[in-house]
Amino acid sequence: MTITQDMTFWVIMITEKDTAVVVRLEVQFLSQIEKVIEMSNICSKVPQRLAKKRLASAMGGDDSNFEIDEVGDLRAKIGYLSAIDLFRDLTPEEMEEVERATVTQTYRAGSVFYTPGDTGEVLFILKHGVAQLYRMSADGRKLVIARLEPVCFFGEMSCVGQGMYNSFAEAVEDSTIYAMSCQDVGRLLLAKPKVAVRILEAVGQRLVNAERQLEEMAFKGLISRVAALLLIVAEGDEVKGLSHQDLAERLGVYRETVTNALNELKSANIISVGRKLITIVDRKRLKRAAGE
């Protein structure tokens, strides 16, 4: 669907395969949206409330902060949501309910979704981009708890009784998010206990990762922790796209400290270091350095 403005008119084109409908709609007559919906065999398959909301959003309505999807993309959205582990095994009718309950929002890199103590109102599902959950120390050090990639969800603790977020959540890259209100999540949990089990599984896995971080901080020296982190984040024998600051935030230490540890591993010919590229030269020795 394409929407353009020509003087006092909006021109709306809806196409699918060989079907095309063009409607010239005077801006002040938003009630005519009903006619647009009725004329399109695409829109007839979409809940009219959602279609009208998106068209009104394009015309500067109250929902102008939401991304305007092409109506044909709604099927793709349902397909994407169905592929997420959280919603597997839901019926097509139930997935349509989930689709209606989620809104699409885009965030620039560096945007903060929430901070500790914020009242929790939303479950976030990451469609595109990268996000991270982290804590901050009093002296400004960041400890990254989790790095999240597409199909991950976060903010769930606010929807299962805690009521508030307990960490920072931030977009590392430009990201697209599906947001679902905690009220809708609650209804889904009551209707589908398996969804609640999957949320608990995700929370449990994050707890295991947090315990591993705590164990390493308590019992390992810095070089061992850096070596272990490199083994975790490496793709093959390369660690790409992570700066010394990124590694420091994953370990909860200062950048200079990580740089010194990397230089020691480099001097021992265990790794080579470039700009946002670390190559593992001797994996066996790196594993020994990590205490494995």
DRENDO-309709 format. One line per 10 residues: their letters; for each residue x, y, z of N, C-alpha, C. Coordinates in Angstrom, 1 decimal. Each point is the difference from the previous one (the first is absolute). Layout:
BEGIN
A) X Y Z X Y Z X Y Z  ...
END
This chain:
BEGIN
MTITQDMTFW) 0.9 -1.2 0.0 -0.9 1.2 0.0 0.9 1.2 0.0  -0.3 1.0 -0.9 0.8 1.2 0.0 -1.0 1.2 0.2  0.5 1.0 0.8 -0.9 1.1 0.3 0.8 1.3 -0.3  -0.6 0.8 -0.9 0.7 1.3 -0.3 -1.1 1.1 0.2  0.5 1.2 0.1 -0.9 1.2 0.2 0.1 0.9 -1.3  -1.1 0.3 -0.5 -0.1 0.9 -1.2 -0.9 1.2 0.4  0.6 1.2 0.4 -0.8 1.1 0.4 -0.9 -0.4 1.2  -1.3 0.0 -0.2 -1.0 -0.2 1.1 -0.4 -1.5 0.0  0.6 -0.8 -0.8 -0.4 -1.4 -0.1 1.1 -1.0 0.4  -0.4 -1.1 0.6 0.9 -1.1 0.2 -0.3 -1.1 -1.1
VIMITEKDTA) 1.1 -0.4 -0.7 -0.2 -1.1 -1.0 0.5 -1.3 0.6  -0.9 -0.9 0.1 0.3 -1.3 0.6 -0.1 -1.1 -1.1  1.1 -0.7 -0.2 0.0 -1.1 -0.9 0.3 -1.3 0.7  -0.9 -1.0 -0.2 0.1 -1.3 0.6 0.1 -1.0 -1.1  1.1 -0.8 0.0 0.2 -1.0 -1.1 0.2 -1.4 0.6  -0.4 -0.9 -0.8 0.3 -1.4 0.3 -0.1 -0.8 -1.3  1.1 -0.6 -0.4 0.1 -0.7 -1.3 -0.5 0.9 -1.1  -1.1 -0.3 -0.7 -0.4 0.8 -1.1 -1.1 1.0 0.4  -0.3 0.1 1.3 -1.1 0.9 0.4 0.6 1.3 0.5  -0.6 1.1 -0.4 0.4 1.3 0.4 -1.2 0.9 0.2
VVVRLEVQFL) 0.0 0.7 1.2 -1.1 0.9 0.3 0.6 1.3 0.3  -0.4 1.1 -0.6 0.5 1.3 0.3 -1.2 0.8 0.5  0.2 0.7 1.2 -1.1 0.8 0.5 0.5 1.4 0.4  -0.7 1.0 -0.5 0.4 1.4 0.4 -1.0 0.3 1.1  0.6 0.4 1.1 -0.7 0.2 1.3 0.3 1.4 0.5  -1.1 0.8 0.2 0.2 1.3 0.6 0.4 -0.2 1.4  1.1 0.8 0.4 0.6 -0.2 1.3 -1.0 0.1 1.1  -0.9 1.0 -0.1 -0.9 0.3 1.1 -1.1 -1.1 0.2  -0.2 -0.9 -1.0 -1.0 -1.0 0.1 0.6 -1.3 0.4  0.5 -0.2 1.2 0.6 -1.2 0.4 -1.0 -1.1 0.1
SQIEKVIEMS) -1.3 0.3 0.1 -1.0 -1.1 0.0 0.0 -0.8 -1.3  0.5 0.6 -1.0 0.1 -0.7 -1.3 0.9 -1.2 0.0  0.8 -0.1 1.1 0.9 -1.1 0.1 -0.8 -1.4 -0.1  -1.2 0.1 0.5 -0.8 -1.2 0.0 -0.2 -0.5 -1.5  -0.2 1.0 -0.9 -0.2 -0.4 -1.4 1.3 -0.6 -0.6  1.2 0.6 0.5 1.2 -0.6 -0.5 0.2 -1.4 0.4  -0.4 -0.3 1.2 0.1 -1.4 0.5 -0.9 -0.9 -0.8  -1.3 0.4 -0.2 -0.9 -0.8 -0.7 0.4 -0.3 -1.5  0.7 1.0 -0.6 0.4 -0.2 -1.4 1.1 -0.9 -0.2  0.8 -0.3 1.0 1.2 -0.8 -0.1 -0.2 -1.4 0.4
NICSKVPQRL) 0.3 -1.0 -0.9 -0.2 -1.4 0.5 1.2 -0.4 0.9  1.0 0.9 0.1 1.0 -0.3 1.0 -0.5 0.5 1.4  -0.4 1.2 0.1 -0.5 0.5 1.3 -1.1 -0.8 0.6  -0.8 -0.6 -0.9 -1.1 -0.8 0.5 0.4 -1.2 0.9  1.3 -0.3 -0.2 0.5 -1.2 0.8 0.7 0.5 1.3  0.1 1.3 0.2 0.7 0.6 1.1 -1.1 0.6 0.9  0.2 -0.1 1.4 -0.9 0.7 0.9 -0.1 1.5 -0.4  -1.3 0.4 -0.2 -0.1 1.4 -0.4 0.5 1.0 1.0  -0.1 -0.3 1.2 0.5 0.9 1.0 1.5 0.3 -0.2  0.8 -1.0 -0.3 1.4 0.1 -0.1 0.3 0.7 -1.4
AKKRLASAMG) -0.7 -0.3 -1.0 0.2 0.6 -1.3 -0.2 1.5 0.1  -1.2 0.4 0.6 -0.3 1.4 0.2 1.0 0.7 0.8  0.5 -0.7 1.1 1.0 0.7 0.9 1.2 0.3 -0.8  0.5 -0.9 -0.9 1.2 0.3 -0.7 -0.2 1.0 -1.1  -1.2 0.1 -0.6 -0.2 1.0 -1.0 -0.1 1.4 0.7  -0.7 0.0 1.1 -0.1 1.3 0.8 1.4 0.4 0.4  0.8 -1.0 0.4 1.4 0.4 0.4 0.7 0.6 -1.1  -0.1 -0.5 -1.3 0.6 0.6 -1.1 -0.4 1.5 -0.3  -1.3 0.3 0.5 -0.5 1.3 -0.2 0.2 0.9 1.2  0.9 -0.4 0.8 0.4 0.9 1.1 -0.9 -0.1 1.3
GDDSNFEIDE) -0.6 -1.2 0.1 -0.8 -0.3 1.2 0.8 -0.2 1.3  -0.7 -0.4 1.0 0.6 -0.2 1.3 1.0 -1.1 0.0  0.0 -0.9 -0.9 0.9 -1.1 0.0 1.2 0.2 -1.0  0.4 1.2 -0.2 1.0 0.3 -1.1 1.4 -0.5 0.4  0.2 -0.4 1.3 1.3 -0.5 0.3 0.2 -1.5 -0.4  -1.1 -0.6 -0.4 0.1 -1.4 -0.3 0.4 -0.1 -1.5  0.8 -1.1 -0.3 0.4 -0.2 -1.4 -1.3 -0.4 -0.8  0.0 0.5 -1.2 -1.2 -0.3 -0.9 0.4 -1.2 -0.9  -0.6 -1.1 0.3 0.3 -1.2 -0.8 -0.9 0.0 -1.2  0.5 -0.6 -1.1 -0.9 -0.3 -1.1 -1.0 -1.1 0.5
VGDLRAKIGY) -1.3 0.2 -0.5 -1.0 -1.0 0.5 0.4 -1.4 -0.3  0.6 -0.2 -1.2 0.5 -1.3 -0.4 1.0 -0.6 0.9  0.7 0.8 0.7 1.1 -0.4 0.9 -0.6 -0.6 1.3  -1.3 0.2 0.2 -0.5 -0.6 1.2 0.1 -1.5 0.1  -0.2 -0.6 -1.2 0.2 -1.5 0.0 1.4 -0.4 0.4  1.0 0.8 -0.6 1.4 -0.2 0.4 0.2 0.2 1.5  -0.6 1.0 0.5 0.1 0.2 1.5 -0.5 -1.2 0.8  -1.2 -0.5 -0.4 -0.5 -1.1 0.7 0.9 -1.2 -0.2  0.6 -0.2 -1.2 0.9 -1.1 -0.2 1.2 0.1 0.9  0.6 1.3 0.1 1.1 0.2 0.8 -0.3 -0.3 1.5
LSAIDLFRDL) -1.1 0.5 0.5 -0.3 -0.2 1.4 -0.2 -1.5 0.2  -0.6 -0.7 -0.9 -0.2 -1.5 0.1 1.3 -0.8 0.1  1.1 0.6 -0.6 1.3 -0.7 0.1 0.7 0.2 1.3  -0.5 1.0 0.8 0.7 0.2 1.3 -0.4 -1.1 0.9  1.0 -0.5 0.7 -0.2 -1.1 0.9 -1.1 0.2 1.0  -0.2 1.3 0.5 -1.0 0.3 1.0 -1.4 -0.3 -0.5  -0.2 0.2 -1.3 -1.4 -0.2 -0.5 -0.2 -1.3 -0.8  0.9 -0.9 0.0 -0.1 -1.2 -0.8 -1.2 -0.8 0.5  -0.7 -0.7 -0.9 -1.1 -0.8 0.3 -1.3 0.7 0.2  0.0 1.4 -0.1 -1.3 0.7 0.1 -0.7 -0.2 -1.3
TPEEMEEVER) -1.3 0.0 0.0 -0.8 -0.2 -1.2 0.0 1.3 -0.8  -0.4 -0.1 -1.3 0.0 1.2 -0.9 -0.9 1.1 0.6  -1.1 -0.4 0.6 -0.9 1.0 0.6 0.7 0.7 1.2  0.7 -0.8 0.8 0.7 0.6 1.2 1.1 0.9 -0.5  0.7 -0.4 -1.1 1.1 0.8 -0.5 -0.6 1.3 -0.5  -1.2 0.0 -0.6 -0.6 1.3 -0.4 -0.3 0.9 1.2  -0.4 -0.6 1.1 -0.2 0.8 1.2 1.4 0.6 0.5  1.0 -0.8 -0.1 1.4 0.5 0.4 0.4 1.1 -0.9  -0.3 -0.1 -1.3 0.4 1.0 -1.0 -0.8 1.3 0.3  -1.3 -0.1 0.4 -0.7 1.2 0.3 0.5 0.6 1.3
ATVTQTYRAG) 0.5 -0.8 0.9 0.4 0.6 1.3 1.4 0.6 -0.1  0.8 -0.2 -1.1 1.3 0.6 -0.1 0.1 1.2 -0.9  0.8 0.9 0.3 0.2 1.2 -0.8 1.5 0.0 -0.4  0.3 0.5 -1.2 1.4 0.0 -0.4 0.6 1.4 0.2  1.1 0.0 0.6 0.7 1.3 0.3 1.5 -0.1 -0.5  0.5 1.1 -0.4 1.4 0.0 -0.4 0.8 0.9 1.0  1.3 -0.4 0.2 0.8 0.7 0.9 1.4 0.2 -0.6  0.6 1.2 0.2 1.3 0.3 -0.5 1.0 -0.7 1.0  1.2 -0.3 -0.5 1.1 -0.5 0.8 0.2 1.0 1.2  0.1 -0.5 1.2 0.2 0.8 1.2 -1.2 0.4 0.7
SVFYTPGDTG) -1.2 -0.3 -0.6 -1.3 0.2 0.6 -0.1 -0.9 1.2  -0.5 0.5 1.1 -0.2 -0.8 1.2 -1.5 -0.4 0.1  -0.3 -1.2 0.1 -1.3 -0.5 0.1 -0.6 0.2 1.4  0.8 -0.3 1.0 -0.4 0.3 1.4 1.2 0.0 0.9  -0.2 0.5 1.2 1.1 0.1 1.0 -0.5 -0.7 1.3  0.9 -0.3 0.9 -0.4 -0.6 1.3 -1.0 0.8 0.8  -1.1 -0.6 0.4 -1.0 0.7 0.8 -1.2 0.5 -0.8  0.2 0.0 -1.4 -1.1 0.4 -0.8 -1.2 -1.0 0.2  -1.2 0.5 0.0 -1.2 -0.9 0.1 -0.1 -0.8 -1.3  -0.1 -1.3 0.2 0.0 -0.9 -1.2 -1.4 0.0 -0.6
EVLFILKHGV) -0.1 0.2 -1.3 -1.3 0.0 -0.6 0.1 -0.8 -1.3  1.2 -0.4 -0.5 0.1 -0.5 -1.3 1.0 -1.2 -0.1  -0.4 -1.0 -0.8 1.0 -1.1 -0.3 0.5 0.4 -1.4  1.3 -0.1 -0.2 0.7 0.4 -1.2 0.4 -1.3 -0.7  -0.2 0.0 -1.4 0.4 -1.1 -0.8 0.9 0.6 -1.1  1.2 -0.4 -0.1 1.0 0.6 -0.9 -0.2 -0.6 -1.4  -0.4 0.8 -1.0 -0.1 -0.5 -1.4 1.3 0.2 -0.7  0.5 1.2 -0.1 1.3 0.3 -0.6 0.9 0.8 0.9  1.3 -0.2 -0.2 1.0 0.8 0.8 0.6 -0.8 1.1  0.6 0.7 0.9 0.6 -0.6 1.2 -0.3 0.9 1.2
AQLYRMSADG) -0.2 -0.6 1.2 -0.3 0.7 1.2 0.9 -0.6 1.1  0.1 0.7 1.1 0.7 -0.5 1.1 -0.7 0.4 1.3  0.2 -0.9 1.0 -0.5 0.2 1.4 1.2 0.2 0.8  0.0 1.0 0.9 1.2 0.3 0.8 -0.3 0.7 1.3  1.0 0.0 0.9 -0.1 0.7 1.3 1.2 1.0 0.0  -0.2 1.1 0.8 1.0 1.0 0.1 0.4 0.1 1.5  1.4 0.1 0.2 0.5 0.2 1.3 0.0 1.5 0.4  0.2 0.2 1.2 0.0 1.4 0.5 1.1 0.9 -0.6  1.1 -0.7 -0.4 1.1 0.8 -0.7 -0.1 0.0 -1.5  -1.2 -0.5 -0.5 -0.2 0.1 -1.5 0.4 -1.2 -0.8
RKLVIARLEP) 0.5 -1.0 0.6 0.3 -1.2 -0.8 -1.3 -0.8 -0.4  0.0 -0.5 -1.2 -1.1 -0.8 -0.5 0.3 -1.5 0.0  -1.0 -0.7 0.5 0.1 -1.5 -0.1 -1.1 -0.5 -0.8  0.4 -0.5 -1.2 -1.1 -0.5 -0.9 -0.4 -1.4 0.4  -1.3 -0.1 0.3 -0.5 -1.3 0.5 -0.4 -0.9 -1.2  -0.5 0.6 -1.1 -0.4 -0.9 -1.1 0.1 0.9 -1.3  0.4 -0.6 -1.0 0.0 0.6 -1.4 -1.1 -0.8 -0.8  -0.9 0.8 -0.5 -1.2 -0.6 -0.6 0.0 0.2 -1.5  -0.4 -1.0 -0.7 -0.1 0.0 -1.4 -1.4 -0.4 -0.5  -0.3 0.2 -1.3 -1.4 -0.3 -0.4 -0.6 -1.3 0.5
VCFFGEMSCV) -1.3 0.1 0.3 -0.9 -1.0 0.5 0.1 -0.1 1.5  0.9 0.7 0.7 0.1 0.1 1.4 -1.1 0.9 0.5  -0.5 -0.3 1.3 -0.9 1.0 0.6 0.6 0.4 1.3  -0.4 1.2 0.5 0.5 0.5 1.3 -1.1 0.9 0.6  0.3 0.3 1.3 -1.0 0.8 0.8 -1.1 -0.9 0.6  0.2 -1.3 -0.1 -1.0 -1.0 0.5 -0.3 0.1 1.5  1.1 0.3 0.8 -0.2 0.0 1.4 -1.1 1.0 0.5  -0.1 1.1 -0.7 -1.0 1.0 0.3 -1.4 -0.5 -0.2  -0.2 -1.1 -0.8 -1.3 -0.5 -0.3 -0.4 -1.3 0.8  0.9 -0.4 0.8 -0.2 -1.3 0.8 0.1 0.3 1.5
GQGMYNSFAE) -0.4 1.2 0.4 -0.1 0.2 1.5 0.9 1.0 0.5  1.2 0.3 -0.6 0.9 0.9 0.6 -0.5 1.5 -0.1  -0.6 0.3 -1.2 -0.6 1.3 -0.1 0.9 1.1 -0.4  1.4 -0.2 0.1 0.9 1.0 -0.4 1.2 -0.7 -0.7  0.7 0.8 -0.8 1.2 -0.5 -0.7 1.1 0.1 1.0  1.0 -1.0 -0.1 1.1 0.0 1.0 1.3 0.3 -0.7  0.0 0.3 -1.2 1.3 0.3 -0.7 -0.2 1.1 -1.1  1.0 0.3 -0.7 -0.1 0.9 -1.2 -0.1 -0.9 -1.2  -0.8 0.5 -1.0 -0.1 -0.7 -1.2 0.2 1.0 -1.1  0.9 -0.2 -0.9 0.4 1.0 -1.0 0.2 -0.7 -1.4
AVEDSTIYAM) -0.3 0.8 -1.0 0.2 -0.5 -1.4 1.5 0.3 -0.4  0.7 -1.1 -0.3 1.4 0.1 -0.4 0.1 0.4 -1.5  -0.9 -0.5 -0.8 -0.2 0.4 -1.4 -1.4 0.5 -0.2  -0.2 0.7 -1.2 -1.4 0.4 -0.3 -0.8 -1.3 0.0  -1.1 0.1 0.7 -0.8 -1.3 0.3 -1.5 0.2 -0.2  -0.6 -1.1 -0.4 -1.5 0.0 -0.1 -0.5 -1.0 1.0  -1.0 0.5 0.8 -0.6 -0.7 1.1 -1.5 -0.2 -0.2  -0.4 -1.2 0.4 -1.4 -0.2 0.2 -0.3 0.1 1.5  -0.9 0.9 0.4 -0.3 0.3 1.4 -1.4 -0.6 0.3  -0.1 -0.7 1.2 -1.3 -0.6 0.4 -0.2 0.4 1.4
SCQDVGRLLL) -1.2 0.6 0.3 -0.2 0.5 1.4 -0.1 -1.2 1.0  0.4 0.3 1.2 0.0 -1.0 1.1 -1.5 -0.5 0.2  -0.9 0.8 -0.2 -1.4 -0.4 0.1 -0.3 -1.1 -1.0  0.4 0.2 -1.3 -0.2 -1.1 -1.0 0.8 -1.2 0.3  1.2 0.2 0.5 0.9 -1.1 0.4 -0.7 -0.8 1.1  -0.6 0.6 1.0 -0.6 -0.7 1.0 -1.2 -0.8 -0.4  -0.8 0.5 -1.0 -1.1 -0.8 -0.5 0.6 -1.2 -0.8  1.1 0.2 -0.7 0.5 -1.1 -0.7 0.6 -1.1 0.9  0.6 0.4 1.1 0.5 -1.0 1.0 -1.1 -0.8 0.6  -1.1 0.7 0.3 -1.2 -0.8 0.6 -0.6 -1.0 -1.0
AKPKVAVRIL) 0.0 0.4 -1.3 -0.6 -0.8 -1.0 0.9 -1.1 -0.4  1.3 0.3 0.0 1.0 -1.0 -0.5 1.2 -0.1 1.0  -0.2 -0.9 1.0 1.1 -0.2 1.0 1.4 -0.4 -0.6  0.0 -0.6 -1.2 1.3 -0.3 -0.7 0.8 1.2 -0.2  -0.7 1.1 -0.3 0.7 1.3 -0.3 0.7 0.4 1.3  -0.6 -0.1 1.1 0.6 0.3 1.3 1.2 -0.9 0.3  -0.1 -1.2 -0.4 1.2 -0.9 0.2 1.1 0.4 -0.8  -0.2 0.5 -1.2 1.1 0.4 -0.9 0.6 1.3 0.5  -0.8 0.9 0.6 0.6 1.2 0.6 0.9 -0.4 1.2  -0.5 -1.0 0.8 0.8 -0.4 1.1 1.3 -0.7 -0.5
EAVGQRLVNA) 0.0 -0.7 -1.1 1.2 -0.6 -0.6 1.0 1.1 -0.4  -0.5 1.0 -0.6 0.9 1.1 -0.4 0.6 0.7 1.2  -0.8 0.3 1.0 0.4 0.6 1.3 1.1 -0.9 0.6  -0.3 -1.3 0.0 0.9 -1.0 0.6 1.4 0.0 -0.7  0.0 0.1 -1.3 1.2 0.0 -0.8 0.8 1.3 0.3  -0.7 1.1 0.2 0.7 1.3 0.3 0.6 -0.1 1.4  -0.7 -0.7 0.9 0.5 -0.2 1.4 1.3 -0.8 0.0  0.0 -1.1 -0.9 1.2 -0.9 -0.1 1.2 0.9 -0.5  -0.3 0.8 -1.0 1.1 0.9 -0.5 0.5 1.0 1.0  -0.9 0.5 0.8 0.4 1.0 1.0 0.8 -0.7 1.1
ERQLEEMAFK) -0.4 -1.3 0.4 0.8 -0.7 1.0 1.4 -0.3 -0.6  0.1 -0.3 -1.3 1.3 -0.3 -0.6 0.9 1.3 0.1  -0.6 1.1 -0.3 0.7 1.3 0.1 0.5 0.2 1.4  -0.9 -0.2 1.0 0.4 0.2 1.4 1.1 -0.9 0.4  -0.1 -1.3 -0.4 1.1 -1.0 0.3 1.3 0.5 -0.6  0.0 0.4 -1.2 1.3 0.4 -0.6 0.5 1.3 0.7  -0.8 0.9 0.3 0.4 1.2 0.7 0.6 -0.4 1.4  -0.5 -1.0 0.7 0.5 -0.4 1.3 1.2 -0.8 0.0  0.1 -0.9 -1.0 1.1 -1.0 0.0 1.0 0.1 -1.1  -0.2 0.8 -1.0 1.0 0.1 -1.1 0.7 1.3 0.0
GLISRVAALL) 1.2 0.0 -0.4 0.7 1.3 -0.3 -0.4 0.6 -1.3  0.4 1.2 -0.2 -0.5 0.7 -1.2 0.4 -0.6 -1.3  1.2 -0.5 -0.1 0.4 -0.6 -1.3 -0.8 -1.2 -0.3  -0.3 -0.8 1.1 -0.8 -1.2 -0.2 -1.4 0.4 -0.5  -0.6 1.1 0.6 -1.3 0.4 -0.4 0.0 0.5 -1.4  1.0 0.8 -0.4 0.0 0.5 -1.4 0.1 -1.2 -0.9  0.9 -0.9 0.3 0.2 -1.2 -0.9 -1.3 -0.8 -0.1  -0.8 -0.2 1.1 -1.2 -0.7 -0.1 -1.1 0.8 -0.8  0.0 1.3 0.1 -0.9 0.8 -0.8 0.3 -0.1 -1.4  1.3 0.1 -0.4 0.3 -0.1 -1.4 -0.4 -1.4 -0.6
LIVAEGDEVK) 0.1 -1.0 0.8 -0.5 -1.4 -0.5 -1.5 0.0 -0.2  -0.7 0.7 0.8 -1.5 0.0 0.0 -0.5 0.8 -1.3  0.6 1.2 -0.2 -0.5 0.9 -1.0 0.7 -0.2 -1.4  1.0 -0.9 -0.1 0.7 -0.2 -1.2 -0.9 -0.7 -1.1  0.1 0.4 -1.2 -0.6 -0.7 -1.1 1.1 -0.7 -0.8  0.1 -1.3 0.2 1.2 -0.7 -0.4 1.2 0.4 0.8  1.0 0.6 -0.7 1.2 0.5 0.8 0.0 1.5 0.0  -1.1 0.7 -0.3 0.0 1.4 0.0 -1.1 0.6 0.9  0.4 1.1 0.6 -1.0 0.8 0.8 -0.1 1.3 -0.8  -1.2 0.2 -0.6 -0.2 1.2 -0.9 -0.9 1.0 0.7
GLSHQDLAER) 0.2 1.3 -0.3 -0.9 1.0 0.3 -0.1 0.5 1.5  0.9 -0.6 0.8 0.0 0.4 1.4 1.2 0.8 0.4  -0.1 1.2 0.5 1.1 0.8 0.4 0.5 -0.4 1.4  1.1 0.6 0.4 0.5 -0.3 1.4 -1.1 0.4 1.0  -0.7 1.2 -0.3 -1.0 0.4 0.9 -1.1 -0.9 0.1  -0.4 -0.6 -1.1 -1.1 -1.0 0.0 0.4 -1.2 0.9  1.2 -0.5 -0.2 0.4 -1.1 0.8 0.1 0.3 1.5  0.4 1.3 0.3 0.1 0.4 1.4 -1.4 0.0 0.6  -1.0 0.5 -0.8 -1.3 0.1 0.6 -0.6 -1.4 0.2  0.4 -1.0 -0.8 -0.5 -1.4 0.2 0.6 -0.5 1.3
LGVYRETVTN) 1.2 0.5 0.4 0.6 -0.6 1.2 -0.1 0.9 1.2  -0.6 1.2 -0.2 -0.2 0.9 1.1 1.3 0.7 0.6  1.0 0.2 -1.0 1.2 0.6 0.4 0.3 1.2 -0.9  1.1 0.7 0.3 0.4 1.2 -0.8 0.7 -0.5 -1.3  -0.2 0.9 -1.1 0.6 -0.4 -1.3 1.5 -0.2 0.1  0.7 0.9 0.7 1.4 -0.1 0.1 0.5 -1.4 0.6  -0.8 -0.5 0.9 0.3 -1.3 0.6 -0.1 -1.1 -1.0  -1.1 0.0 -0.9 -0.1 -1.0 -1.0 1.1 0.2 -1.1  0.4 1.2 -0.3 1.0 0.2 -1.0 1.3 -0.6 0.5  0.4 0.2 1.3 1.2 -0.6 0.5 -0.1 -1.6 0.0
ALNELKSANI) -1.1 -0.6 0.3 -0.2 -1.4 -0.1 0.2 -0.5 -1.4  -0.6 0.7 -1.0 0.1 -0.4 -1.4 1.5 0.1 -0.4  0.7 1.0 0.4 1.4 0.2 -0.4 0.8 -1.2 0.5  -0.3 -0.5 1.2 0.7 -1.1 0.6 -0.2 -1.3 -0.8  -1.3 -0.2 -0.4 -0.3 -1.2 -0.8 0.7 0.2 -1.4  0.0 1.2 -0.5 0.7 0.2 -1.3 1.5 -0.2 0.1  0.6 0.5 1.0 1.4 -0.2 0.2 0.4 -1.5 0.1  -0.9 -0.8 0.5 0.2 -1.4 0.1 -0.3 -0.8 -1.3  -0.3 0.8 -1.0 -0.4 -0.6 -1.3 -1.2 -0.9 0.1  -0.9 0.3 0.9 -1.3 -0.8 0.1 -1.1 0.6 -0.9
ISVGRKLITI) 0.1 1.4 -0.1 -1.0 0.7 -0.9 0.7 1.1 -0.7  -0.6 0.5 -1.1 0.4 1.2 -0.7 -1.1 1.0 0.1  0.4 1.3 0.1 -1.0 1.0 0.3 0.0 1.1 -1.1  -1.2 0.3 -0.6 -0.1 1.0 -1.0 -1.2 0.9 0.5  -0.4 0.9 -0.9 -1.1 0.9 0.3 -1.3 -0.8 -0.1  -0.7 -0.1 1.2 -1.2 -0.8 0.1 0.1 -1.4 -0.7  1.2 -0.6 0.1 0.2 -1.3 -0.5 1.1 -0.7 0.9  -0.3 -1.1 0.6 1.0 -0.7 0.8 0.0 -1.4 -0.6  1.1 -0.5 -0.3 0.2 -1.3 -0.6 0.6 -1.0 1.0  -0.6 -1.1 0.2 0.6 -1.1 0.8 1.1 -0.7 -0.7
VDRKRLKRAA) 1.2 0.1 0.4 1.2 -0.6 -0.7 0.2 -1.4 0.6  -0.2 -0.2 1.3 0.3 -1.3 0.6 -1.2 -0.3 1.0  -1.0 -0.7 -0.6 -1.2 -0.2 0.8 0.3 -0.9 1.2  0.8 -1.0 -0.1 0.3 -0.9 1.1 0.6 0.8 1.2  0.9 0.9 -0.3 0.6 0.8 1.1 -1.0 1.0 0.6  -0.8 0.5 -0.9 -1.1 1.0 0.5 -0.9 -0.8 0.9  -0.4 -1.2 -0.3 -0.8 -0.8 0.9 0.7 -0.2 1.4  1.3 -0.3 -0.1 0.7 -0.1 1.3 0.0 1.3 0.8  0.2 1.1 -0.7 0.0 1.3 0.7 -1.4 0.3 0.6  -1.1 -0.6 -0.6 -1.3 0.2 0.5 -0.3 -0.9 1.1
GE) 0.9 -1.0 0.3 -0.3 -0.9 1.1 -0.8 -1.2 -0.4  -0.2 -0.2 -1.3 -0.8 -1.2 -0.5 0.9 -1.2 -0.1
END
